Amino acid sequence: MKRSVTITYLEMTSPDDAVRFRGTRRLDVHLAEIPCPELNRLLYAGVGSDWWWHTRLDWTRERWVAWLDRPEVQTWIGYLSGTPVGYFEIEHQPDDSVELVYFGLLPTFIGHGLGAELLAAAVERAWALGARRVWVHTCTLDHPRALGSYQARGFRVYDTEDLIEHLPDRRPSLWPEG
């Protein structure tokens, strides 16, 4: 299926751009220190299934390992009372920028005020890598509040792109239809 999609690119060019999280901290955020393709695939599918994340679903285990087993890539997981609520993946790039490659909450935890805290942690971890710039992109297939959430944390739009996305015939899902 073809669908028109707008991609919005956002950036911060200084740690001072970041809007700190001011609420009560509820999450424990930990680096997944051992590359684990099964875990990353689970998080990718769990977080992204409602938003048409599909490009990595056909990756082989070997491709996941090749992606994750690089010092430039980090996976961080947010936990609430010992339960994973979401994750973010960051990549330190050769130009000393850090891309927030993936970010999101598992569906059970959307709408409980945890996204702002996890996103603030992602921004903090990205700047801690010594970045000269932190950037992310979102699109019209993502959660309707994604763009506003990035802007609320201090990201500024620097570019947009309209394209036709080739999507699977069915939205990816963790659950059987029925």
DOVEX-823443 format. One record per atom (N, C-alpha, C, CB): x, y, z; residue in three letters. Coordinates in steps of 0.05 Angstrom, whole numbers, plus 5000, padded with zeros to 4 digits. Atoms other than C-alpha are relative to their C-alpha. Glycine has a CB too. Layout:
# DOVEX-823443
XYZALA ...
This chain:
# DOVEX-823443
501749775000MET 500050005000MET 501850255000MET 498150005024MET 498549755001LYS 502550704984LYS 498650215017LYS 500450104971LYS 501249794983ARG 501551285032ARG 501850245000ARG 499549895029ARG 498549754998SER 503752005032SER 500850055029SER 498350244989SER 499049964973VAL 508152155092VAL 501750255000VAL 501749755008VAL 498249774995THR 511352785118THR 501949935022THR 498350265007THR 497950054980ILE 517952695154ILE 500950285009ILE 502449844988ILE 499049764988THR 520053245202THR 502649955014THR 497850125019THR 497350034988TYR 527353315222TYR 500350225021TYR 502250024978TYR 499749814978LEU 528853645288LEU 502949975012LEU 497949955022LEU 497350014988GLU 535353825324GLU 500250185024GLU 502050084979GLU 499049824979MET 538654135384MET 503050044993MET 499649885029MET 497249945006THR 545354475374THR 501650075025THR 500250224979THR 498749954975SER 547054585447SER 498649865022SER 500250315005SER 501350124977PRO 545754225512PRO 498150205014PRO 502049905020PRO 501749804988ASP 542654885534ASP 497250014988ASP 501350284998ASP 502650015013ASP 537054765484ASP 498049815014ASP 500349924971ASP 501750224988ALA 534554165524ALA 498350125023ALA 501849785011ALA 501849944979VAL 528454275567VAL 500049775020VAL 497150064989VAL 499750214979ARG 529653895631ARG 497249905009ARG 501650105024ARG 502450124989PHE 524353425659PHE 499750105028PHE 500049694999PHE 500449884973ARG 521353765721ARG 498149855017ARG 499150284996ARG 502050154984GLY 516353245744GLY 501449825020GLY 498249844982GLY 499050214982THR 517152695795THR 501149774983THR 497749905020THR 498850225015ARG 521952185768ARG 498949735010ARG 503150005004ARG 501250264994ARG 518651505764ARG 501549774987ARG 497149994993ARG 498750215017LEU 523051135714LEU 502849955009LEU 499950084971LEU 497250084999ASP 529450755722ASP 500849964971ASP 500649745018ASP 499150025028VAL 533250825656VAL 502749875000VAL 500050284986VAL 497550155000HIS 538750325642HIS 500949944971HIS 499649745015HIS 498750075025LEU 543550195585LEU 499949694998LEU 502950114998LEU 499850295006ALA 542849505554ALA 502949954991ALA 497949904978ALA 497150025005GLU 550249355558GLU 500849774983GLU 501549985027GLU 499450235016ILE 550048685523ILE 498250024975ILE 499649735016ILE 501750005024PRO 547748725450PRO 498249754999PRO 501750024975PRO 501950225000CYS 541448295447CYS 498050044978CYS 498749975028CYS 501949955023PRO 537948265379PRO 497249935006PRO 501049854976PRO 502750084993GLU 531947905408GLU 498650225016GLU 500049745016GLU 501149794983LEU 530848455459LEU 499450254982LEU 501950085022LEU 500549765017ASN 531649025408ASN 497749954980ASN 502650074985ASN 502250055018ARG 527048685359ARG 497350015014ARG 500449724986ARG 502449994984LEU 521848585413LEU 499250295006LEU 500449845027LEU 500649724994LEU 522249315434LEU 499150154975LEU 502450145013LEU 500749875025TYR 522049555362TYR 497249934992TYR 502049924978TYR 502750095008ALA 515949135346ALA 497950095020ALA 499949704997ALA 502049934980GLY 512449285412GLY 499450305000GLY 501149935027GLY 500449715000VAL 513450035410VAL 498950094973VAL 502650155005VAL 500649895026GLY 512650125335GLY 497649884986GLY 502249964983GLY 502150145015SER 506949655316SER 497650184995SER 499149765015SER 502349825005ASP 501650195324ASP 500750224981ASP 499150125026ASP 499149775016TRP 505750685282TRP 501349924974TRP 501950175016TRP 499050105026TRP 507450265221TRP 503049964999TRP 499150194979TRP 497150065001TRP 514650135242TRP 500249724987TRP 501350015028TRP 499950265014HIS 516249575193HIS 502749954987HIS 497949994979HIS 497550045016THR 523149685161THR 501949805012THR 501450274997THR 498250194988ARG 526849265212ARG 498849735006ARG 501050125026ARG 501250264993LEU 521848705219LEU 501049774983LEU 497050034996LEU 498950225016ASP 524948315162ASP 503049975003ASP 499350054971ASP 497150044995TRP 532048395188TRP 500549725011TRP 501050225020TRP 499250254989THR 535547745201THR 501350055028THR 502049854981THR 498649974974ARG 538647605269ARG 502850114995ARG 500149725014ARG 497349915005GLU 545447715238GLU 500150304994GLU 501149844975GLU 500049715005ARG 543448405213ARG 499650155026ARG 497850064980ARG 500449874974TRP 540848585282TRP 502750015016TRP 497849865016TRP 497450014985VAL 547448355313VAL 502050204988VAL 501249714998VAL 498249815013ALA 551448755261ALA 499450285008ALA 500049964970ALA 500849734993TRP 547449375278TRP 500750065029TRP 497050054995TRP 499749954971LEU 547749305354LEU 502849975010LEU 498249815014LEU 497350064990ASP 554849045361ASP 502050204990ASP 500849724992ASP 498349775008ARG 557849725346ARG 500150195024ARG 499050144974ARG 499849824977PRO 560450205399PRO 498450264996PRO 502950075006PRO 501549755006GLU 556650775365GLU 497149985008GLU 500250084971GLU 502850044995VAL 549850475381VAL 499549925029VAL 498849784981VAL 500850074973GLN 546650465450GLN 497049975001GLN 501050225020GLN 502850044994THR 539950195472THR 499650055030THR 499049714992THR 500749934972TRP 536950485536TRP 497149925004TRP 500550305006TRP 502750094994ILE 530750195569ILE 499050145025ILE 499949695003ILE 501349884977GLY 526050555616GLY 498349795014GLY 498350244992GLY 501550194984TYR 523050145673TYR 498450145021TYR 502049805014TYR 501749904979LEU 517350285720LEU 499349765018LEU 497350134989LEU 500550234982SER 517049825781SER 501149744988SER 497149975007SER 498750235011GLY 521649345745GLY 499049904973GLY 499749785019GLY 501250075025THR 517349315682THR 500950194978THR 496949995002THR 499349825022PRO 519949575615PRO 497650164990PRO 501349844977PRO 502249835011VAL 515650165591VAL 500650104972VAL 499550235019VAL 499349905026GLY 519550375530GLY 503050004997GLY 498950284995GLY 497150005005TYR 526350495500TYR 500850224982TYR 500949734988TYR 498949835021PHE 530850935459PHE 502649884991PHE 500350295010PHE 497650085012GLU 536450785413GLU 501450244989GLU 499549784977GLU 498449775010ILE 541951295400ILE 502449904985ILE 500850185024ILE 497750075016GLU 547551285350GLU 501850244998GLU 499249904971GLU 498049795002HIS 553851705356HIS 501249994971HIS 502349975021HIS 499350005028GLN 555451905284GLN 502750134995GLN 497950144984GLN 497249915006PRO 562152065250PRO 500350305002PRO 500849904973PRO 499849704999ASP 560552815248ASP 499650115028ASP 498050124980ASP 500449934972ASP 559952825324ASP 497250095006ASP 501950215008ASP 502849964992SER 552452875321SER 499049735012SER 498250084975SER 501350244989VAL 548052385358VAL 497250004991VAL 500249995032VAL 502750035009GLU 541752125327GLU 498449845020GLU 499949874972GLU 502050164985LEU 535851915369LEU 498649844979LEU 498050195017LEU 500950175023VAL 534551335321VAL 497149915005VAL 501949774997VAL 502750094993TYR 528451045357TYR 499450085028TYR 499849694997TYR 501049924974PHE 524351265416PHE 497149935002PHE 500550315005PHE 502850044996GLY 517751055444GLY 499349835024GLY 498849884976GLY 501150154978LEU 513350735496LEU 498549764990LEU 498250185018LEU 501750225006LEU 510050065496LEU 497150095003LEU 500649755019LEU 502849905000PRO 502550155483PRO 498750015028PRO 498349834983PRO 501250004973THR 500549975555THR 500750255016THR 501049755016THR 499049784984PHE 504450575581PHE 499650284987PHE 502949975006PHE 500649755013ILE 502251115532ILE 497750145015ILE 499349964970ILE 502149854987GLY 498151665564GLY 500350015030GLY 497449894993GLY 499650004971HIS 501051585634HIS 502250205009HIS 500849735010HIS 498149794994GLY 505952175631GLY 502949905002GLY 499350125026GLY 497350114999LEU 512151745622LEU 501750084976LEU 499949705002LEU 498549945024GLY 514151965552GLY 501950245004GLY 498250064978GLY 498349774995ALA 516852645574ALA 502449935016ALA 498450235014ALA 497850084983GLU 521152335627GLU 502049834984GLU 499049855025GLU 498250175016LEU 523951805580LEU 501450164978LEU 498549764988LEU 498849835021LEU 525152315525LEU 502250185012LEU 497950164985LEU 498049834987ALA 528852775573ALA 502549835006ALA 498950125026ALA 497750174995ALA 533252185592ALA 501549944974ALA 499149735013ALA 498750055026ALA 534652045518ALA 501750244992ALA 497949944979ALA 498549755007VAL 536752765506VAL 502550025018VAL 498250255003VAL 497749984981GLU 541152755568GLU 502249804993GLU 499049945029GLU 498050205007ARG 544552105547ARG 501450074973ARG 498749724997ARG 498849935025ALA 545652365476ALA 502150225004ALA 497850104981ALA 498049784995TRP 549053005501TRP 502449895015TRP 498750235015TRP 497850124984ALA 553252585549ALA 502149874983ALA 498949805021ALA 498150135019LEU 556552265488LEU 501950214988LEU 498649854978LEU 498349795010GLY 559952935473GLY 499250104973GLY 502849894998GLY 501149925026ALA 555453105414ALA 500350304996ALA 497149924998ALA 500249725007ARG 555853765378ARG 497250074991ARG 502050074978ARG 502849975010ARG 548653645355ARG 498649755006ARG 499950074970ARG 501750234996VAL 542953185374VAL 497650044982VAL 499149975030VAL 502249975019TRP 537653035322TRP 498249755000TRP 501050064972TRP 502150215002VAL 531452615310VAL 498250064977VAL 498449985027VAL 502149955020HIS 526252525257HIS 497549855009HIS 500949924971HIS 502550134996THR 518952365263THR 498450034975THR 498550135025THR 501649985024CYS 513452285212CYS 497049995007CYS 500749784980CYS 502949994996THR 505952325203THR 498949725006THR 498750114975THR 500950264992LEU 505551575216LEU 500449955030LEU 501449784985LEU 499450034971ASP 508251665288ASP 497650095017ASP 502550165007ASP 502149924981HIS 504051795350HIS 499350304994HIS 500949965029HIS 500849725006PRO 500052445339PRO 501450215018PRO 497150035003PRO 498649814982ARG 503752765399ARG 503050004997ARG 499249955028ARG 497150025002ALA 510752575376ALA 501450264994ALA 500749794979ALA 498749755008LEU 512553225341LEU 499950205023LEU 498750114975LEU 500249824977GLY 509953645399GLY 501749925023GLY 497150025008GLY 498450094978SER 513553215449SER 502950074996SER 499749705004SER 497249935006TYR 520253315414TYR 500450305004TYR 500749914972TYR 499749714998GLN 519054065410GLN 499950085030GLN 497850144984GLN 500249934972ALA 517054095484ALA 502649945015ALA 497749845013ALA 497450064987ARG 523853785502ARG 502250184990ARG 500749714995ARG 498049815009GLY 527454325462GLY 501049964972GLY 502349995018GLY 499350055028PHE 528254035392PHE 498750224983PHE 499349724990PHE 501049805020ARG 527354535334ARG 499949874973ARG 501750265000ARG 500250105028VAL 524954355264VAL 502150134983VAL 497150044989VAL 498149885019TYR 530354445212TYR 499449924971TYR 502849925007TYR 500750085028ASP 527354085152ASP 497549825001ASP 502449854987ASP 502250195004THR 521253715126THR 500349884973THR 497350145004THR 499850145025GLU 520553225070GLU 497349854996GLU 502449804999GLU 502450155007ASP 514352945035ASP 500849784982ASP 497850194988ASP 499450225018LEU 514752265004LEU 497749805001LEU 502649865008LEU 501950225001ILE 510651654986ILE 501449765012ILE 499149944970ILE 498950234986GLU 511951085034GLU 498549754991GLU 499750045031GLU 501150265007HIS 510850365013HIS 499749845026HIS 501849854979HIS 500650144974LEU 507450035073LEU 499149724994LEU 497950165015LEU 501250265002PRO 505649315085PRO 497050024996PRO 500749825024PRO 502949995003ASP 498549135067ASP 498550025026ASP 499149754985ASP 501249984973ARG 497049065141ARG 502050145019ARG 499249735011ARG 498449874979ARG 499549485199ARG 501449775016ARG 498450195019ARG 498750204983PRO 504849075238PRO 498549985026PRO 503050075004PRO 501550034975SER 501848785301SER 501449785016SER 497149924995SER 499050204981LEU 504148395362LEU 497949785004LEU 500850125026LEU 502250174993TRP 497448065366TRP 498549894975TRP 498050145018TRP 501650105023PRO 493347615320PRO 497450164997PRO 499349705004PRO 502549865005GLU 487347935288GLU 497749855012GLU 499550044969GLU 502350154989GLY 480747785319GLY 498350155017GLY 500849775013GLY 
